[in-house]
Amino acid sequence: MKKQRYIVVIIILCGGILGNLLRYSGRMPDKMADFSMIPNTIDGYSGTELQLDAATYEVLKADRSTYRDYGSNDHAREALFLAYFKSQKYGSQIHSPKHCLPGGGWRIESIHPYRLNLPDGTITEINRLVIVNQDYKSVMFYWYQTRSGAIRNEYGLKFDLAQNALLFRPTDAAIIRLTVTVPLVNPAFDGNGDVQQATEIGVDFLQKSYPYIIKSLPF
């Protein structure tokens, strides 16, 4: 029994040491994100920088962020949001849209992995959500970007944080989110047609903006 108690105590002590290591130690990145490298005009899309309210920035606690409204000649509109965190330690974790959207009055109708074909021929897996708020339906894409590459889910982000912290690497990360709004009722399309159309618009914009987004991050 004594031996078992000693083992339990050792495990608890090691867990405490590891927890403090992950929480307080780590290497800071050499440079920050620079979202000015993402142009306001991207191959037919023109964007305008928007500001969120002060309370949102306070809750977000990002070190750098940008929120832009892009429009195109065919009247398609996309809202691009990026937030960069130089560390994912205590008090600065990235907020998942799965938790933030319901608090903002949005209902998540569906969420699925989506394989995004990139301009260089590679494929990255991200999230595609269909969300509803009163009279509007939107398609949202989002994923996390770290020094390990694109990460789709929150569990993968936590694992990446632990791995980099243990190896004394920077634990910086960014969330990339694109929202394409379509009317819930549209005479020209049925409900599925709206979602498919919004998906195609979002994919087109992501394919064109992706190189600039990645270039703006310090990974």
GUGUKOL-876167 format. One record per residue (C-alpha): residue number from 1; residue in three letters; x, y, z. Coordinates in steps of 0.001 Angstrom, whole numbers, plus 500000, padded with zeros to 6 digits. Example, Ala and Ser with C-alpha at 12.3 -4.5 7.8 and 13.67 -1.06 7.14 Angstrom:
2
pos_code_u_v_w
1_ALA_512300_495500_507800 .
2_SER_513670_498940_507140 .
This chain:
219
pos_code_u_v_w
1_MET_500000_500000_500000 .
2_LYS_502866_502378_500862 .
3_LYS_504410_501815_497444 .
4_GLN_501126_502614_495724 .
5_ARG_500781_505805_497776 .
6_TYR_504271_506902_496793 .
7_ILE_503446_506297_493140 .
8_VAL_500255_508367_493415 .
9_VAL_502148_511229_495131 .
10_ILE_504843_511158_492440 .
11_ILE_502214_511247_489685 .
12_ILE_500470_514212_491353 .
13_LEU_503768_516078_491772 .
14_CYS_504787_515415_488161 .
15_GLY_501365_516544_486974 .
16_GLY_501669_519766_488965 .
17_ILE_505158_520466_487616 .
18_LEU_504009_519752_484064 .
19_GLY_500933_521959_484492 .
20_ASN_503020_524900_485717 .
21_LEU_505514_524326_482927 .
22_LEU_502775_524508_480308 .
23_ARG_501145_527487_481988 .
24_TYR_504095_529801_482673 .
25_SER_507124_528785_480647 .
26_GLY_507813_528938_476965 .
27_ARG_509566_530835_474253 .
28_MET_508081_533975_472744 .
29_PRO_507951_534326_468939 .
30_ASP_510605_536443_467240 .
31_LYS_508004_538558_465446 .
32_MET_504282_539278_465444 .
33_ALA_501597_538814_462818 .
34_ASP_501341_541621_460274 .
35_PHE_497836_541759_458814 .
36_SER_498714_544806_456719 .
37_MET_500245_542256_454339 .
38_ILE_496707_541153_453419 .
39_PRO_495610_543651_450744 .
40_ASN_492218_545318_450732 .
41_THR_491889_544441_447045 .
42_ILE_492236_540758_446164 .
43_ASP_491539_539647_442601 .
44_GLY_488131_541283_442163 .
45_TYR_487272_541584_445867 .
46_SER_487458_544969_447616 .
47_GLY_487670_545099_451395 .
48_THR_487075_547626_454151 .
49_GLU_488512_547408_457651 .
50_LEU_485819_547261_460351 .
51_GLN_486044_547775_464107 .
52_LEU_484487_545612_466780 .
53_ASP_483279_547101_470038 .
54_ALA_485706_547534_472929 .
55_ALA_484040_544811_475012 .
56_THR_484617_542256_472249 .
57_TYR_488321_543105_472020 .
58_GLU_488578_542804_475803 .
59_VAL_487088_539309_475779 .
60_LEU_489087_538292_472700 .
61_LYS_492471_539254_474216 .
62_ALA_494233_538794_470882 .
63_ASP_497614_540428_470320 .
64_ARG_496718_541308_466729 .
65_SER_493428_541094_464844 .
66_THR_491728_542285_461677 .
67_TYR_488078_542263_460676 .
68_ARG_487224_543109_457071 .
69_ASP_484183_543259_454863 .
70_TYR_484978_542204_451279 .
71_GLY_482656_542636_448316 .
72_SER_482884_541701_444636 .
73_ASN_481363_542895_441374 .
74_ASP_478736_540129_441489 .
75_HIS_477545_541454_444881 .
76_ALA_479019_538566_446859 .
77_ARG_480066_539629_450384 .
78_GLU_482466_537986_452782 .
79_ALA_483503_538905_456318 .
80_LEU_487125_537938_457032 .
81_PHE_488304_537802_460638 .
82_LEU_491778_536875_461855 .
83_ALA_493123_536960_465390 .
84_TYR_496716_536197_466372 .
85_PHE_497877_535193_469851 .
86_LYS_501606_535309_470576 .
87_SER_501074_532787_473362 .
88_GLN_498267_530373_474204 .
89_LYS_499097_530323_477874 .
90_TYR_496703_531079_480730 .
91_GLY_494364_534001_479993 .
92_SER_495004_534135_476254 .
93_GLN_493475_530979_474818 .
94_ILE_491682_531196_471494 .
95_HIS_487888_531257_471736 .
96_SER_486169_528626_469600 .
97_PRO_483333_529810_467313 .
98_LYS_481373_526814_468610 .
99_HIS_481104_528642_471931 .
100_CYS_481004_532259_470724 .
101_LEU_478303_531914_468063 .
102_PRO_475449_530810_470382 .
103_GLY_476309_533691_472703 .
104_GLY_475890_536082_469786 .
105_GLY_472426_534778_468921 .
106_TRP_473505_532374_466160 .
107_ARG_472309_528790_465993 .
108_ILE_474706_526240_464501 .
109_GLU_472644_524235_462046 .
110_SER_475491_521977_460916 .
111_ILE_479264_521652_461154 .
112_HIS_481435_519400_459012 .
113_PRO_485053_519039_457929 .
114_TYR_485743_520655_454570 .
115_ARG_488662_519863_452260 .
116_LEU_489953_523138_450841 .
117_ASN_491936_522867_447616 .
118_LEU_494711_525471_447686 .
119_PRO_496330_527279_444753 .
120_ASP_499592_525333_445128 .
121_GLY_497766_522011_444662 .
122_THR_497756_521004_448329 .
123_ILE_494614_520285_450328 .
124_THR_493953_521432_453889 .
125_GLU_491058_520348_456075 .
126_ILE_489061_523127_457739 .
127_ASN_485563_523530_459235 .
128_ARG_482420_524541_457386 .
129_LEU_479413_525614_459441 .
130_VAL_475904_526601_458466 .
131_ILE_474586_529106_460995 .
132_VAL_471197_530819_461350 .
133_ASN_470153_534033_463062 .
134_GLN_466519_535129_462626 .
135_ASP_466038_535955_458920 .
136_TYR_469563_535160_457745 .
137_LYS_471574_532055_457073 .
138_SER_475360_532145_456733 .
139_VAL_478104_529759_455758 .
140_MET_481207_530033_457920 .
141_PHE_484651_528547_457392 .
142_TYR_487233_528514_460160 .
143_TRP_490434_526828_461258 .
144_TYR_493453_527402_463469 .
145_GLN_496935_528027_462106 .
146_THR_500064_527267_464149 .
147_ARG_503687_526422_463501 .
148_SER_502498_522869_462874 .
149_GLY_500207_523991_460043 .
150_ALA_496417_524095_459781 .
151_ILE_494462_522552_462676 .
152_ARG_490737_521938_462352 .
153_ASN_489549_521102_465867 .
154_GLU_490046_522415_469376 .
155_TYR_491505_519149_470694 .
156_GLY_494216_519285_468049 .
157_LEU_494973_522869_469088 .
158_LYS_495388_521826_472732 .
159_PHE_497683_518959_471744 .
160_ASP_499749_521323_469604 .
161_LEU_500037_523740_472539 .
162_ALA_501259_521006_474894 .
163_GLN_503724_519646_472344 .
164_ASN_505295_523033_471593 .
165_ALA_505417_524016_475268 .
166_LEU_507221_520799_476215 .
167_LEU_509731_521389_473422 .
168_PHE_510132_525053_474499 .
169_ARG_508887_526312_471156 .
170_PRO_506656_529369_470688 .
171_THR_503005_528518_471338 .
172_ASP_501612_531270_469133 .
173_ALA_498545_530572_467012 .
174_ALA_495903_532270_464919 .
175_ILE_492270_531678_464101 .
176_ILE_491076_532361_460553 .
177_ARG_487339_532783_460004 .
178_LEU_485363_533649_456882 .
179_THR_481608_534224_456869 .
180_VAL_479439_534415_453756 .
181_THR_475885_535611_454441 .
182_VAL_472952_534496_452288 .
183_PRO_469239_535276_452774 .
184_LEU_467218_532562_454449 .
185_VAL_464522_533068_451813 .
186_ASN_465673_533705_448239 .
187_PRO_463279_533316_445281 .
188_ALA_466130_532374_442943 .
189_PHE_467371_529435_445036 .
190_ASP_466011_526955_447513 .
191_GLY_467597_526650_450966 .
192_ASN_470250_524149_449870 .
193_GLY_470996_526217_446797 .
194_ASP_471784_529240_448966 .
195_VAL_474179_527208_451087 .
196_GLN_475914_525748_448049 .
197_GLN_476221_529151_446413 .
198_ALA_477651_530685_449593 .
199_THR_480073_527762_449915 .
200_GLU_481354_528315_446378 .
201_ILE_481763_532049_446997 .
202_GLY_483655_531403_450230 .
203_VAL_485949_528804_448672 .
204_ASP_486764_531134_445777 .
205_PHE_487702_533933_448172 .
206_LEU_489755_531649_450431 .
207_GLN_491709_530262_447495 .
208_LYS_492579_533799_446376 .
209_SER_493334_535215_449835 .
210_TYR_495064_532177_451399 .
211_PRO_498611_533048_450216 .
212_TYR_498306_536542_451733 .
213_ILE_496852_535171_454973 .
214_ILE_499711_532714_455456 .
215_LYS_502303_535349_454554 .
216_SER_500914_537655_457259 .
217_LEU_501539_535095_460014 .
218_PRO_505005_534652_461620 .
219_PHE_505168_530863_461259 .
